[in-house]
Amino acid sequence: MKQNILVTGASSGFGLLIANKLSQNGYNVIGTSRNPEKYGATVPFKMIALDLDSEQSISSFSERLFKEIPKLDILINNAGFLVAGIAEEIPIELGRQQLETNFWGTIKVTNTILPQFRKQKFGKIITVGSIVGLVAFPNVAYYAASKHALEGYFKALRYELNEFNIDVAMIEPAAFKTSIMDNSSSPINKIADYNSLRLKIEKFTNELVKSAEDPKIVAEKVLKVVQTDKPKFRNIVGKGTSVLINLQHFAYGILEKNVLKQLNK
């Protein structure tokens, strides 16, 4: 019998690539979107409605999901968005929304699935984080905070679910060519004192995007974790990620100097 896999945020970006990859490899995929009717006819998998910012949508989600499938084998948390901009310029409400969606929305969806996983005594939770959830960069303070929070939460959850045969893993992608920047939210009111830094960050970001890899690599990494029995918790993917993680653990000061050096070019 085919394994059933839920992929949140499956209408674009990493989520769409992941859902397509899993579907092509013989899994029964259920994707989520705020507007599933908009994408349902264009993808080879079932789409159902889920809005991470709606308590009502999340609270009724489990019932809707299990009308479509008798059991769920794997949950892939991917849905979220990016707030980009100088931290001081970002309105607190927008920063709060970043955490509400990326962190709390993900936790709430996970909690709707956990009773079923505990009942069936198996399951796998794979959450798409980010390299900035391990090593923060300028201009994405709230996004980095949301991804750092997910890292800490699921690290603890991994231990708590071990006795129920529920695996927990994180995918930590570096920079990839996706539409996340195009769909990002940013502050309207700019502070003049940051104008010089803003230009340097823009140049740094453009160079990063130019050299970014094909995001299909992330979908391949997820497939590998799906197919691995008892996967490791942290699964980093992308150019230079190993170096970044090693620098974070052993010489964060060197990493900081390198980032500042790039911004001061």
C-alpha positions as CSV (number, residue, x, y, z in Angstrom):
1,M,0.0,0.0,0.0
2,K,1.3,3.5,-0.9
3,Q,2.4,5.7,2.0
4,N,0.4,8.8,2.5
5,I,2.4,12.1,2.8
6,L,1.1,15.5,3.7
7,V,3.0,18.5,2.3
8,T,1.9,21.9,3.6
9,G,2.4,24.9,1.3
10,A,2.5,22.7,-1.8
11,S,1.4,25.3,-4.4
12,S,4.8,26.9,-5.0
13,G,8.5,26.9,-4.2
14,F,10.0,24.1,-2.2
15,G,6.6,22.7,-1.3
16,L,5.5,22.2,-4.9
17,L,8.9,20.6,-5.9
18,I,8.8,18.3,-2.9
19,A,5.2,17.2,-3.5
20,N,5.9,16.6,-7.2
21,K,9.0,14.6,-6.4
22,L,7.3,12.4,-3.9
23,S,4.3,11.9,-6.2
24,Q,6.6,10.8,-9.1
25,N,8.2,8.3,-6.7
26,G,5.0,6.5,-6.0
27,Y,3.8,8.2,-2.8
28,N,0.2,9.3,-2.3
29,V,0.7,13.0,-1.7
30,I,-1.8,15.4,-0.2
31,G,-0.8,19.1,-0.6
32,T,-2.2,22.1,1.2
33,S,-2.8,25.6,0.0
34,R,-4.9,28.6,1.1
35,N,-6.6,28.4,-2.3
36,P,-6.5,24.7,-3.4
37,E,-9.1,25.3,-6.1
38,K,-6.6,27.6,-7.9
39,Y,-4.0,24.8,-8.2
40,G,-5.8,21.5,-7.9
41,A,-6.2,21.0,-11.7
42,T,-2.5,21.7,-12.4
43,V,-0.8,19.3,-10.0
44,P,-0.7,15.5,-10.0
45,F,-1.7,15.2,-6.3
46,K,-4.7,16.1,-4.2
47,M,-4.9,19.6,-2.7
48,I,-6.9,20.6,0.3
49,A,-7.4,24.0,2.0
50,L,-5.2,25.0,4.9
51,D,-4.5,28.6,6.2
52,L,-1.8,28.7,8.9
53,D,-3.1,32.1,9.9
54,S,-6.6,30.8,10.6
55,E,-7.5,29.1,13.9
56,Q,-10.7,27.8,12.3
57,S,-8.9,26.4,9.3
58,I,-6.3,24.6,11.4
59,S,-8.7,23.3,14.0
60,S,-10.9,21.6,11.4
61,F,-8.0,20.5,9.2
62,S,-7.5,17.0,10.7
63,E,-11.1,16.0,10.2
64,R,-10.9,17.2,6.5
65,L,-7.6,15.4,6.0
66,F,-8.8,12.0,7.3
67,K,-11.8,12.2,5.1
68,E,-9.4,11.9,2.2
69,I,-7.1,9.2,3.6
70,P,-7.5,6.5,6.3
71,K,-4.0,7.1,7.8
72,L,-1.0,9.4,7.5
73,D,2.5,8.2,7.3
74,I,4.5,11.4,7.0
75,L,3.9,15.1,7.7
76,I,6.1,17.6,5.8
77,N,5.9,21.1,7.3
78,N,6.9,23.5,4.6
79,A,4.3,26.4,4.5
80,G,5.6,29.8,5.5
81,F,6.7,33.2,4.2
82,L,9.6,35.6,4.4
83,V,9.8,39.1,6.0
84,A,12.8,40.8,4.6
85,G,14.3,44.1,5.8
86,I,16.4,45.9,8.4
87,A,15.1,44.7,11.8
88,E,14.5,48.2,13.2
89,E,12.4,49.2,10.2
90,I,10.1,46.2,10.3
91,P,6.8,47.0,12.2
92,I,6.4,44.8,15.2
93,E,3.1,43.6,13.9
94,L,4.7,42.3,10.7
95,G,7.5,40.7,12.7
96,R,4.8,39.1,15.0
97,Q,3.0,37.8,11.9
98,Q,6.3,36.1,10.7
99,L,6.4,34.1,14.0
100,E,2.7,33.5,14.0
101,T,2.8,31.9,10.5
102,N,6.2,30.2,10.3
103,F,6.5,29.0,13.9
104,W,3.1,28.9,15.6
105,G,1.2,27.9,12.4
106,T,3.6,25.0,11.9
107,I,3.3,23.9,15.6
108,K,-0.5,24.1,15.5
109,V,-0.6,21.9,12.3
110,T,1.8,19.4,13.8
111,N,-0.4,19.2,17.0
112,T,-3.4,18.3,14.9
113,I,-1.6,15.4,13.4
114,L,0.2,14.1,16.6
115,P,-2.9,12.3,18.1
116,Q,-3.2,10.2,15.0
117,F,0.5,9.4,14.9
118,R,0.5,8.4,18.6
119,K,-2.6,6.3,18.1
120,Q,-1.1,4.4,15.2
121,K,2.3,4.2,16.9
122,F,4.3,5.4,13.9
123,G,4.9,8.5,11.8
124,K,7.5,10.9,10.5
125,I,7.6,14.7,10.8
126,I,9.9,16.5,8.4
127,T,10.1,20.3,8.8
128,V,11.7,22.6,6.2
129,G,13.8,25.0,8.1
130,S,16.6,27.2,6.7
131,I,20.3,27.7,7.1
132,V,19.4,31.0,8.7
133,G,17.8,29.0,11.4
134,L,21.3,28.0,12.3
135,V,23.4,31.0,11.2
136,A,21.6,34.3,11.0
137,F,22.3,36.9,8.3
138,P,21.3,40.6,8.1
139,N,18.0,41.7,6.6
140,V,16.1,38.6,7.7
141,A,16.0,38.9,11.5
142,Y,12.4,37.8,12.0
143,Y,12.7,35.0,9.4
144,A,15.8,33.8,11.1
145,A,14.1,34.0,14.5
146,S,11.2,31.9,13.2
147,K,13.5,29.2,11.8
148,H,15.7,29.2,15.0
149,A,12.5,28.7,16.9
150,L,11.5,25.7,14.8
151,E,14.9,24.2,15.2
152,G,14.7,24.3,19.0
153,Y,11.1,23.1,19.2
154,F,11.5,20.1,17.0
155,K,14.8,19.2,18.6
156,A,13.0,18.8,21.9
157,L,9.9,17.1,20.3
158,R,12.2,14.5,18.8
159,Y,13.0,13.1,22.3
160,E,9.3,13.3,23.4
161,L,8.0,11.3,20.5
162,N,10.7,8.6,20.4
163,E,8.7,6.1,22.5
164,F,5.8,6.3,20.0
165,N,8.1,5.4,17.0
166,I,7.6,8.9,15.5
167,D,10.7,10.3,13.8
168,V,11.4,14.0,13.7
169,A,13.8,15.6,11.2
170,M,14.7,19.1,9.9
171,I,15.7,20.0,6.3
172,E,18.1,23.0,6.4
173,P,18.4,24.5,2.9
174,A,21.0,27.2,2.0
175,A,20.3,29.8,-0.8
176,F,18.3,28.3,-3.7
177,K,16.7,29.8,-6.8
178,T,13.1,30.1,-5.6
179,S,10.4,32.8,-5.6
180,I,10.6,33.4,-1.8
181,M,12.1,36.8,-2.2
182,D,9.5,37.8,-4.9
183,N,6.7,36.8,-2.4
184,S,8.4,38.4,0.7
185,S,6.9,41.2,2.8
186,S,9.1,44.2,3.6
187,P,8.8,47.5,5.5
188,I,7.5,50.6,3.7
189,N,9.1,53.2,5.9
190,K,12.9,53.3,5.6
191,I,15.4,54.8,8.1
192,A,18.0,56.9,6.3
193,D,20.8,55.9,8.6
194,Y,20.6,52.4,7.1
195,N,20.8,53.4,3.4
196,S,24.4,52.6,3.0
197,L,24.0,49.2,4.6
198,R,20.9,48.5,2.6
199,L,22.8,49.0,-0.7
200,K,25.5,46.6,0.5
201,I,23.0,44.0,1.6
202,E,21.2,44.3,-1.8
203,K,24.5,43.7,-3.6
204,F,25.3,40.8,-1.3
205,T,21.9,39.2,-1.8
206,N,22.0,39.6,-5.6
207,E,25.3,37.8,-5.7
208,L,24.0,35.1,-3.5
209,V,20.9,34.6,-5.7
210,K,23.0,34.6,-8.8
211,S,25.2,31.7,-7.6
212,A,22.3,29.8,-6.0
213,E,21.6,26.2,-6.9
214,D,18.6,24.5,-8.4
215,P,15.9,24.0,-5.7
216,K,15.3,20.5,-7.0
217,I,18.2,19.4,-4.8
218,V,16.1,20.2,-1.8
219,A,13.3,17.9,-3.0
220,E,15.8,15.2,-3.6
221,K,17.1,15.6,0.0
222,V,13.5,15.3,1.3
223,L,12.9,12.2,-0.7
224,K,16.1,10.7,0.8
225,V,14.9,11.5,4.4
226,V,11.4,10.1,3.6
227,Q,13.1,6.8,2.5
228,T,15.5,6.6,5.5
229,D,14.5,4.6,8.5
230,K,15.4,6.6,11.6
231,P,16.8,9.7,9.8
232,K,19.2,12.1,11.6
233,F,17.6,15.2,13.0
234,R,19.5,17.9,11.0
235,N,19.8,17.5,7.2
236,I,21.6,20.4,5.6
237,V,21.5,20.9,1.9
238,G,23.2,23.4,-0.5
239,K,26.6,24.8,-1.3
240,G,28.8,25.8,1.6
241,T,26.4,24.6,4.3
242,S,28.8,22.3,6.0
243,V,31.4,25.1,6.2
244,L,28.8,27.4,7.7
245,I,27.7,25.0,10.3
246,N,31.3,24.2,11.3
247,L,32.1,27.9,11.5
248,Q,29.0,28.4,13.7
249,H,30.0,25.7,16.2
250,F,33.8,26.3,16.3
251,A,34.5,29.8,15.1
252,Y,31.5,32.0,15.0
253,G,33.7,35.1,15.1
254,I,35.3,34.1,11.8
255,L,31.9,33.7,10.2
256,E,30.8,37.1,11.5
257,K,33.9,38.7,10.1
258,N,33.3,37.1,6.7
259,V,29.8,38.4,6.5
260,L,30.8,41.9,7.6
261,K,33.7,41.8,5.0
262,Q,31.2,41.0,2.3
263,L,28.9,43.9,3.4
264,N,31.8,46.3,3.6
265,K,33.1,45.7,0.0
